[in-house]
Amino acid sequence: MKFLRRNSLIGNIVLMIVISIAIIMALLFWVGHYTRHGDSVIVPPLRGLSFQEAEKVLKDQGLRGEIVDSNYFEGLAPGSVYESLPEEGAKVKPGRIIFLTVNAFSPKLVQLPSNLEGMSMRQAKATLEGLGFRVVQIRQVPGEFNGLTAGVEDSYGRTIAPGTKLQAKSSLVLLVTGHTPFVEDELTQSIEDSIRAQSPVLEEESEKEDENWW
């Protein structure tokens, strides 16, 4: 009896080991089949293609395309692919979604800031260029101080009101105050000189007010 029980126990252990090995092998086969281990596809060149064309190219490669962003890029046909993620030449699994950025059909609209008036020329120029506009000309207009922003015009000389929405990369003319001709490098010094010239007068008035108070 003891011999039979011992053999039965050994047989059960062996059977459990065999079943475990079979389960592990089945899992490895399933995971490899599911993840397509060892299979890869190279992302094809898509830049400049329309979304429909890019989608067809990807489908032929066993991939899928999806638009995730759009922006306006000069020199590229509207609606065409600008870039892909993963990028061209990357190795990916079959069935992978390739995220596409396409060129917008028109530039985005950007609001002209309402706080430009009275700003220094350099600051106003940097602000406009930071928003995507092009400052193509700086035109001097009469004003009490040199180098302060008085307004903005388009390239045709039409005044643009603050808050107006314009296409990004629009060409603008910056109107800058001045009673004498100036160049850009002299603006800061000109403003400082104007303020410094008024300082003694302001100090004298302040001293007079202090004397009158006593």
Residue pairs with C-beta under 8 A, 6 or more apart in sequence:
31 37
32 38
35 93
36 93
36 94
36 95
39 93
39 94
40 91
40 92
40 93
40 94
41 61
41 62
41 63
41 91
41 92
41 93
41 94
41 96
42 61
42 89
42 90
42 91
42 92
43 61
43 63
43 84
43 86
43 87
43 88
43 89
43 90
43 91
43 92
43 98
44 57
44 58
44 61
44 88
45 88
46 54
46 57
46 58
46 65
46 81
46 84
46 88
46 98
46 100
47 80
47 81
47 82
47 83
47 84
47 88
48 76
48 77
48 80
48 81
49 57
49 80
49 81
50 77
50 79
50 80
50 81
51 65
51 67
51 79
51 80
51 81
51 100
51 102
54 65
54 81
54 84
54 100
55 64
55 65
58 64
58 65
58 98
62 94
62 95
63 92
63 94
63 95
63 96
63 97
63 98
64 95
64 96
64 97
64 98
65 97
65 98
65 100
66 97
66 98
66 99
66 100
67 100
67 101
67 102
68 85
68 99
68 100
68 101
69 101
69 102
70 101
70 102
70 103
70 104
71 82
71 101
71 103
71 104
71 108
72 103
72 104
72 106
72 107
72 108
72 168
72 169
73 82
73 103
74 169
76 82
76 103
77 103
78 103
78 104
78 105
78 106
79 102
79 103
79 105
80 102
80 103
81 100
81 101
81 102
81 103
82 101
82 102
82 103
83 100
83 101
84 98
84 99
84 100
84 101
85 98
85 99
85 100
85 101
86 92
86 96
86 98
92 98
106 167
107 167
107 168
107 169
108 167
108 168
109 165
109 166
109 167
109 168
110 131
110 132
110 133
110 165
110 166
110 167
110 168
111 163
111 164
111 165
111 166
112 152
112 160
112 161
112 162
112 163
112 164
112 165
112 166
113 127
113 128
113 131
113 162
114 162
114 163
115 162
116 124
116 127
116 128
116 149
116 151
116 152
116 162
117 149
117 150
117 151
117 162
118 148
118 149
119 127
119 148
119 149
120 147
120 148
120 149
120 187
120 188
120 191
121 138
121 147
121 148
121 149
121 174
121 176
121 184
121 187
122 184
122 187
122 188
124 149
124 174
125 135
125 138
125 174
128 135
128 152
128 172
128 174
129 135
131 168
132 168
132 169
133 166
133 168
133 169
133 170
133 171
133 172
134 169
134 170
134 171
134 172
135 172
135 173
135 174
136 155
136 171
136 172
136 173
137 155
137 173
137 174
138 173
138 174
138 176
138 184
139 153
139 173
139 174
139 175
139 176
140 175
140 176
140 177
140 178
140 181
140 182
141 150
141 151
141 175
141 176
141 177
141 178
142 177
142 178
142 179
143 150
143 176
143 177
143 178
143 179
144 177
144 179
144 194
145 177
145 178
145 190
145 191
145 194
146 177
146 178
146 179
146 180
146 182
146 187
146 190
146 191
146 194
147 176
147 177
147 178
147 182
147 187
147 188
147 190
147 191
148 176
148 177
148 191
149 174
149 175
149 176
149 177
150 175
150 176
150 177
151 159
151 160
151 175
152 159
152 160
152 172
152 173
152 174
152 175
153 159
153 160
153 172
153 173
153 175
154 160
154 170
154 171
154 172
154 173
155 171
155 172
155 173
157 173
160 166
160 172
176 187
178 190
182 190
